[in-house]
Amino acid sequence: MDAHEIHRIVEAELAKGDPFNNLHGITAENVRSHLTPLRRVLVDPDDCESPPRNMWIFAEERPAEAGGYLVVYDPQEAAWGIAEETSSGEYTMVVAGDSLAEALSGM
């Protein structure tokens, strides 16, 4: 999948307008302000069985700062998630969901 396809998937998910409860300040009203340019990174799904794989970062908890949680889309699993950067500069999935709203609610 290329960035154009991922952009369409993200936009379709946002258009659903599913409600979510996020404790990190991301709301249905401001979720678009957290969007960032799409980029792929290697993320450890942290499921004790799958190796790290490329996922797409499309939003950040604090887009203007380093150190916040990243909102990702995993095209291999067609799943949404929250990842964090470890002290070694690698990324690990900390929340996964079947929908963006589910992932954001688990954050």
N, C-alpha and C positions, 0 to 999 in steps of 0.2 A: 504494500500500500504506500502511496506517496502522500505528500503533505496536502494536496488538493482533496484527496479522498478523506483523509483524517479531518480536515476542516469541515467537510460536508457532514461527517458523522457527529462531530462536536456540535455543529449548528443545529442539527436535527434533534439531538439530545437536549440542548438548551431550549429549543422551541416547545418541547413537551411541557415545560413549566412545572415539573413535578416538585411538590413541596419537600423541603428538607430542613433539618435542625442542625446547625453547625455552631460549635462552641468556639471557633477561631475567627468569627467575624465575617464569614462569607455568608451572604444572604441571597435570596431570590432577586432582590432589588439591585444588589451590587455585584453579582457574580461576574458580569461582563467586564467590570473594572479589574478583575483579577486575571483576565486572559493575557497571555503573552505570545510572542511569535512561536510557532510550532518548532520543536526541535526533538530529535531522537536521542535517547540516552540508554545505556545499558542499565537495567534495573534487576536486582535480585528479587524474585517474587516471594521469597522467604516462606516457602511452603514445605521446606525440607525434602523436596524431591525434584524440583525443576531448576535447571541452570539459569543464570541470568540471561535476559533476552532484551532486545530493543523494544522500548515503549516510547510513546510520544508525550512529551510535556506540553500542555497547552494552557495551563493556568498555574499561578503561584499564590500562596497565602499572602505574601508580602512582595508583590512584583518589583518594587523599587529597591528591595534590600536582599541581602544574602541570608541564608539560614532558616528560611521558612519552609513549610511543607509544599510539595509540588503535587499538582493534580495531573494524573497521567491516564492515557488510554493504551490498553494492551491489545493490539490487533490480533495477536495469536489466540487469545482467549475471548476476544470481543467483550472485554471487561474494562471497568473503570477503577481507578485506585488513587491512593495517596501514598507518596513516596517521600523519604527524607534522605538528605545527603549525610553520609557517615563522616566521621573525622578523617577517614582515609580518602575521602573524595568520591566514594562509590555511592550508589543509590540503592535503597532497600524499600520494598513495598511494606507499608505498615497497616494499610486498610485496603480491602478490595470490595467491589460491589458489582452487581449485575446492571446497575444504572448509575448515572452520575449522582443523582440525589441520594442513593444508598451510600455511595462512597463518601460524599460530603457529610452525610449524617453520622458516619462512623469516625469522622475526623476529630 
